[in-house]
């Protein structure tokens, strides 16, 4: 007689009817709990620092007052700090990983704006990849409105649903040791970050942009546990992460029962059940339970880091109109991100002078970990 273990129950595969199950929920509004509502000076600054961006337009009131915006503004991907834009209903205990975004920005979020998020589940599509043959990508239409009802940001937010390592067809990256850089390599990496190019107050005019030109780029890393802790605790938090009393109340509320905890709290390596996203911090959960090569970075954080390539290049007078990004492979602790970009086109459209950018990120092995694009509006002479 076959006995079903608790680990089996915690590791379902992507069954033949999983796609139909996921699609049966399409159109449902998403009940969400924002982490932040008000774009205060500190909330904006903490988010910017969480993606390694110390541009003074996000933090210094006196500096920001002298820009065209007249006050502190938030980085384009600041919406992650308001609500994380994760829309992945159904398929209990099937792991989700952030896949990417297609974001449009209508107005900059400014200091002291109050933002309200709303979300709808709009798509579920099958997908196969190199390391797992059967996945589902779920998409949410997430919108952020300000205190006057203006649509500030619209995001199509994409999440992979992938079976865990113990399930049939589950994720199965080979574990990889933390990369160790030589002293000379590390010195070069540190120098690139300390001396990062930021255009700032110097105006970049659309007229002067050359198609095919490379952007200065950015470096972030080597990524470690402190980066993850700083991002989660200082930059975005998350409505699903609670402390002490609130943690227990949230678990009971989520399952609508004081007797039974939600299935998506895994207790494989902990005395109490914890969110499986502890794989961002814990090597055993990441490799044994989830099938990742090691504890790994945060997808939205990487999207924000990629977007900094565009904002550093365009300067204070530019405005990011669109950003798209797709995560291509894990970045684990010890890896370094080298983000790059180039100009692919320029045009005038609906009274706006626009520049199209190709963006991407590579690790220390030259492997592409994220691919994306952006549309930037610039002033004309």
C-alpha positions as CSV (number, residue, x, y, z in Angstrom):
1,X,0.0,0.0,0.0
2,X,1.4,3.4,-1.0
3,X,1.5,6.0,1.7
4,X,1.2,9.7,0.8
5,X,3.7,11.7,2.8
6,X,3.4,15.3,3.9
7,X,6.1,16.2,1.4
8,X,4.1,14.7,-1.4
9,X,1.2,16.8,-0.4
10,X,3.3,19.9,-0.4
11,X,4.7,19.2,-3.8
12,X,2.0,18.7,-6.5
13,X,2.9,18.7,-10.1
14,X,1.4,20.7,-13.0
15,X,-1.4,18.2,-13.8
16,X,-3.2,17.9,-17.1
17,X,-6.1,19.9,-15.7
18,X,-4.0,22.6,-14.0
19,X,-4.3,25.0,-17.0
20,X,-8.0,24.7,-17.0
21,X,-8.1,25.2,-13.3
22,X,-6.0,28.3,-13.6
23,X,-8.1,29.7,-16.4
24,X,-11.4,29.0,-14.5
25,X,-10.4,31.9,-12.3
26,X,-9.8,34.5,-15.1
27,X,-11.6,37.8,-14.6
28,X,-11.7,37.5,-10.8
29,X,-10.8,40.7,-9.0
30,X,-7.9,40.3,-6.6
31,X,-8.3,41.2,-3.0
32,X,-5.1,42.9,-2.1
33,X,-3.5,44.4,1.0
34,X,-1.1,47.2,0.2
35,X,2.2,47.5,2.1
36,X,2.4,51.3,1.6
37,X,-0.3,53.8,0.6
38,X,1.5,57.1,0.9
39,X,4.6,58.0,-1.1
40,X,6.3,59.7,1.7
41,X,9.9,61.0,1.5
42,X,11.1,58.0,3.5
43,X,9.1,55.4,1.7
44,X,10.5,56.6,-1.7
45,X,14.0,56.8,-0.4
46,X,13.9,53.4,1.2
47,X,12.6,51.8,-2.1
48,X,15.3,53.6,-4.1
49,X,18.0,52.4,-1.7
50,X,16.6,48.9,-1.9
51,X,17.5,48.7,-5.6
52,X,20.8,50.3,-5.0
53,X,19.8,53.7,-6.4
54,X,21.0,56.8,-4.4
55,X,19.9,59.4,-7.0
56,X,19.2,62.6,-5.0
57,X,16.0,63.2,-7.0
58,X,14.5,60.3,-4.9
59,X,15.8,61.5,-1.6
60,X,17.0,65.1,-1.3
61,X,14.1,67.7,-1.1
62,X,16.4,70.7,-1.8
63,X,17.9,69.0,-4.8
64,X,14.6,67.8,-6.1
65,X,13.0,71.2,-5.7
66,X,15.4,72.5,-8.5
67,X,14.3,69.9,-11.0
68,X,11.4,70.2,-13.5
69,X,9.3,68.2,-11.1
70,X,9.7,70.6,-8.2
71,X,9.8,67.9,-5.5
72,X,11.0,64.4,-4.8
73,X,9.7,61.8,-7.3
74,X,9.7,58.0,-7.1
75,X,11.7,55.7,-9.3
76,X,9.5,54.2,-12.1
77,X,9.3,50.7,-10.4
78,X,8.2,52.2,-7.1
79,X,4.8,50.6,-7.6
80,X,6.4,47.4,-6.2
81,X,6.8,49.2,-2.8
82,X,3.0,50.0,-2.8
83,X,1.8,46.5,-3.7
84,X,4.1,43.8,-5.2
85,X,1.8,43.2,-8.2
86,X,1.8,39.5,-7.8
87,X,-1.3,37.9,-9.3
88,X,-1.2,34.1,-9.2
89,X,-4.4,32.7,-7.9
90,X,-5.3,29.0,-7.6
91,X,-3.0,26.0,-8.0
92,X,-2.3,25.6,-4.2
93,X,1.3,24.6,-3.3
94,X,2.6,25.0,-6.9
95,X,5.5,27.4,-6.5
96,X,5.4,30.8,-8.1
97,X,8.3,32.9,-9.3
98,X,8.2,36.4,-10.7
99,X,8.4,36.3,-14.5
100,X,8.4,40.0,-15.5
101,X,6.5,43.1,-16.3
102,X,5.0,45.3,-19.0
103,X,4.5,48.6,-17.3
104,X,3.2,52.0,-18.6
105,X,3.8,55.2,-16.7
106,X,1.4,58.2,-17.1
107,X,2.6,60.6,-14.4
108,X,5.5,60.5,-11.9
109,X,4.5,59.5,-8.4
110,X,5.6,62.5,-6.3
111,X,6.3,62.9,-2.6
112,X,3.1,62.7,-0.4
113,X,0.9,61.3,-3.2
114,X,-1.6,58.7,-1.9
115,X,-1.8,55.7,-4.2
116,X,-4.5,53.0,-4.4
117,X,-3.8,49.7,-6.2
118,X,-6.3,47.4,-7.8
119,X,-5.8,44.2,-9.7
120,X,-7.6,41.7,-12.0
121,X,-6.5,38.3,-13.1
122,X,-6.4,38.4,-16.9
123,X,-4.4,35.5,-18.5
124,X,-3.0,32.0,-18.0
125,X,-0.8,30.5,-20.6
126,X,1.3,27.2,-20.9
127,X,5.0,27.5,-21.2
128,X,8.0,25.1,-21.4
129,X,11.6,26.0,-20.6
130,X,15.1,24.5,-20.5
131,X,15.0,23.4,-16.9
132,X,11.3,22.5,-16.6
133,X,9.0,21.2,-19.3
134,X,5.6,22.2,-18.0
135,X,4.9,25.7,-16.5
136,X,2.0,28.1,-16.5
137,X,2.4,31.9,-16.7
138,X,-0.3,33.9,-15.0
139,X,-0.9,37.5,-15.7
140,X,-2.5,40.3,-13.7
141,X,-3.6,43.7,-14.8
142,X,-2.6,45.9,-11.9
143,X,-3.4,49.7,-11.8
144,X,-2.3,52.4,-9.4
145,X,-4.3,55.6,-9.0
146,X,-3.5,58.7,-7.0
147,X,-5.6,60.7,-4.6
148,X,-7.3,62.5,-7.4
149,X,-8.3,59.3,-9.3
150,X,-5.6,59.7,-12.0
151,X,-4.1,56.5,-13.4
152,X,-0.4,56.8,-12.6
153,X,0.9,53.4,-13.5
154,X,-0.5,50.3,-15.3
155,X,1.3,47.0,-15.1
156,X,0.8,43.7,-16.7
157,X,2.5,41.5,-14.1
158,X,3.6,38.0,-15.0
159,X,4.3,35.0,-12.7
160,X,5.6,31.5,-13.4
161,X,3.8,28.6,-11.7
162,X,6.3,25.8,-11.5
163,X,6.2,22.4,-9.6
164,X,8.7,22.1,-6.8
165,X,11.7,19.8,-7.1
166,X,10.1,16.7,-5.5
167,X,7.1,16.8,-7.9
168,X,6.9,15.1,-11.3
169,X,8.5,17.5,-13.8
170,X,9.5,19.9,-11.0
171,X,12.2,22.5,-11.2
172,X,15.7,20.9,-11.2
173,X,18.6,23.3,-11.4
174,X,21.8,21.7,-10.3
175,X,23.0,23.3,-7.0
176,X,25.8,25.8,-7.6
177,X,28.4,27.0,-5.1
178,X,28.5,30.6,-4.3
179,X,30.8,32.4,-6.7
180,X,34.0,33.9,-5.2
181,X,35.6,36.8,-7.0
182,X,39.3,37.5,-6.9
183,X,40.4,40.6,-5.1
184,X,41.1,42.4,-8.4
185,X,37.6,41.4,-9.8
186,X,35.9,42.6,-6.6
187,X,37.8,45.9,-6.6
188,X,36.6,46.5,-10.2
189,X,33.0,45.7,-9.3
190,X,33.0,48.0,-6.3
191,X,34.6,50.8,-8.2
192,X,31.9,50.5,-10.9
193,X,29.2,51.0,-8.3
194,X,30.9,53.8,-6.3
195,X,31.6,55.7,-9.5
196,X,28.4,54.9,-11.3
197,X,27.4,57.4,-14.0
198,X,24.3,59.4,-13.1
199,X,23.4,62.3,-15.5
200,X,21.4,64.2,-12.9
201,X,20.7,67.8,-13.7
202,X,22.5,67.8,-17.0
203,X,19.8,67.9,-19.7
204,X,19.8,65.2,-22.3
205,X,18.0,66.4,-25.4
206,X,16.2,64.1,-27.8
207,X,17.9,65.8,-30.7
208,X,21.4,64.7,-29.5
209,X,20.6,61.0,-29.0
210,X,22.3,58.7,-31.5
211,X,20.6,55.4,-32.5
212,X,22.9,52.5,-31.7
213,X,24.8,54.3,-28.9
214,X,25.5,52.3,-25.7
215,X,24.2,53.4,-22.3
216,X,26.7,53.6,-19.4
217,X,25.0,50.7,-17.6
218,X,25.1,49.8,-13.9
219,X,26.5,47.0,-11.6
220,X,24.8,45.5,-8.6
221,X,26.3,42.9,-6.4
222,X,27.7,40.5,-5.5
223,X,24.2,39.7,-4.3
224,X,23.9,38.4,-0.7
225,X,21.4,37.7,2.1
226,X,21.8,41.3,3.4
227,X,20.6,42.6,0.0
228,X,17.4,40.4,0.3
229,X,16.8,41.4,3.9
230,X,17.3,45.1,3.0
231,X,14.9,44.9,0.1
232,X,12.2,43.1,1.9
233,X,12.4,44.9,5.2
234,X,13.5,48.4,4.1
235,X,12.2,48.8,0.5
236,X,9.0,47.0,-0.1
237,X,8.0,44.7,2.7
238,X,5.1,42.5,1.6
239,X,1.6,42.1,2.8
240,X,2.2,38.3,3.1
241,X,5.1,38.7,5.5
242,X,4.0,39.4,9.1
243,X,5.8,39.5,12.5
244,X,4.9,37.6,15.7
245,X,1.2,38.2,16.6
246,X,0.3,39.5,13.1
247,X,1.9,36.5,11.5
248,X,-0.4,34.1,13.4
249,X,-3.5,36.2,12.8
250,X,-2.7,36.4,9.1
251,X,-2.2,32.6,8.8
252,X,-5.6,32.0,10.5
253,X,-7.3,34.7,8.4
254,X,-5.8,33.4,5.2
255,X,-7.3,29.9,5.8
256,X,-10.4,31.2,7.5
257,X,-9.8,28.7,10.4
258,X,-8.0,28.9,13.7
259,X,-7.4,25.1,13.5
260,X,-5.6,24.7,10.1
261,X,-2.8,26.6,8.5
262,X,-2.7,27.4,4.8
263,X,-1.0,24.7,2.7
264,X,1.5,27.2,1.2
265,X,3.3,27.4,4.5
266,X,6.1,24.8,4.3
267,X,7.6,23.4,7.5
268,X,10.3,21.2,5.9
269,X,13.2,22.9,7.7
270,X,11.5,25.0,10.4
271,X,9.7,24.4,13.6
272,X,6.8,26.6,12.4
273,X,5.4,26.8,8.9
274,X,6.9,29.6,6.8
275,X,6.3,31.0,3.3
276,X,8.1,29.0,0.6
277,X,9.7,32.3,-0.5
278,X,12.1,31.8,2.3
279,X,14.1,30.3,-0.5
280,X,15.3,33.8,-1.1
281,X,17.2,33.4,2.1
282,X,17.6,29.7,2.9
283,X,19.9,27.4,0.9
284,X,18.1,24.2,1.9
285,X,14.7,25.4,0.9
286,X,16.0,26.9,-2.3
287,X,17.8,23.8,-3.5
288,X,16.1,20.8,-1.9
289,X,12.5,22.0,-1.9
290,X,12.3,24.4,-4.8
291,X,15.0,23.0,-7.2
292,X,16.8,26.3,-7.5
293,X,20.7,26.4,-7.8
294,X,20.9,28.3,-4.5
295,X,19.2,31.0,-2.4
296,X,18.2,33.6,-5.0
297,X,17.4,37.2,-5.7
298,X,14.0,38.9,-5.9
299,X,12.5,39.3,-9.4
300,X,10.9,42.7,-8.9
301,X,14.1,43.9,-7.3
302,X,16.0,42.9,-10.5
303,X,13.4,44.7,-12.7
304,X,14.0,47.8,-10.7
305,X,17.8,47.5,-10.9
306,X,17.5,47.1,-14.7
307,X,15.3,50.2,-15.0
308,X,18.0,52.3,-13.3
309,X,20.1,51.9,-16.4
310,X,17.5,54.1,-18.2
311,X,16.9,56.6,-15.4
312,X,20.7,57.2,-14.8
313,X,21.1,57.8,-18.6
314,X,18.1,60.1,-19.2
315,X,18.7,62.5,-16.3
316,X,16.3,64.5,-14.2
317,X,14.5,66.0,-17.3
318,X,13.5,62.6,-18.8
319,X,10.5,60.5,-18.0
320,X,10.2,56.7,-18.4
321,X,7.0,56.0,-20.3
322,X,7.3,52.2,-20.6
323,X,9.3,49.3,-19.2
324,X,9.1,45.7,-20.1
325,X,11.3,43.0,-18.6
326,X,11.5,39.2,-18.6
327,X,13.6,37.2,-16.1
328,X,15.6,34.5,-17.9
329,X,17.5,32.6,-15.2
330,X,18.2,32.7,-11.4
331,X,20.7,35.1,-9.8
332,X,21.9,33.4,-6.7
333,X,23.9,34.6,-3.7
334,X,27.4,35.4,-4.8
335,X,26.4,36.4,-8.3
336,X,26.9,39.9,-9.7
337,X,24.5,41.8,-12.0
338,X,25.9,43.8,-14.9
339,X,23.1,45.8,-16.4
340,X,23.5,47.3,-19.9
341,X,21.5,49.1,-22.5
342,X,21.6,50.7,-26.0
343,X,19.5,53.1,-28.1
344,X,17.5,51.2,-30.7
345,X,15.3,54.0,-32.2
346,X,13.9,57.5,-31.7
347,X,10.7,59.1,-32.8
348,X,8.1,61.7,-32.2
349,X,4.6,60.5,-31.3
350,X,1.5,62.3,-29.9
351,X,3.6,65.4,-29.2
352,X,6.2,63.4,-27.3
353,X,9.9,63.0,-28.3
354,X,10.6,59.3,-27.5
355,X,13.6,57.1,-27.4
356,X,13.5,53.3,-27.5
357,X,16.0,51.4,-25.4
358,X,17.1,47.8,-25.3
359,X,18.0,46.7,-21.7
360,X,19.5,43.5,-20.4
361,X,21.5,42.1,-17.5
362,X,24.3,39.6,-17.4
363,X,25.9,37.6,-14.6
364,X,29.7,37.2,-14.1
365,X,29.6,34.3,-16.6
366,X,28.2,36.5,-19.4
367,X,24.8,34.7,-19.2
368,X,21.8,36.9,-19.8
369,X,19.6,36.9,-16.6
370,X,17.0,39.5,-17.6
371,X,16.0,41.0,-21.0
372,X,13.9,44.2,-21.4
373,X,13.2,47.4,-23.1
374,X,12.1,50.9,-22.2
375,X,10.6,54.0,-23.8
376,X,11.9,57.3,-22.5
377,X,10.5,60.8,-23.2
378,X,13.1,63.5,-23.5
379,X,13.0,67.3,-24.0
380,X,13.7,68.8,-27.4
381,X,15.9,71.8,-28.1
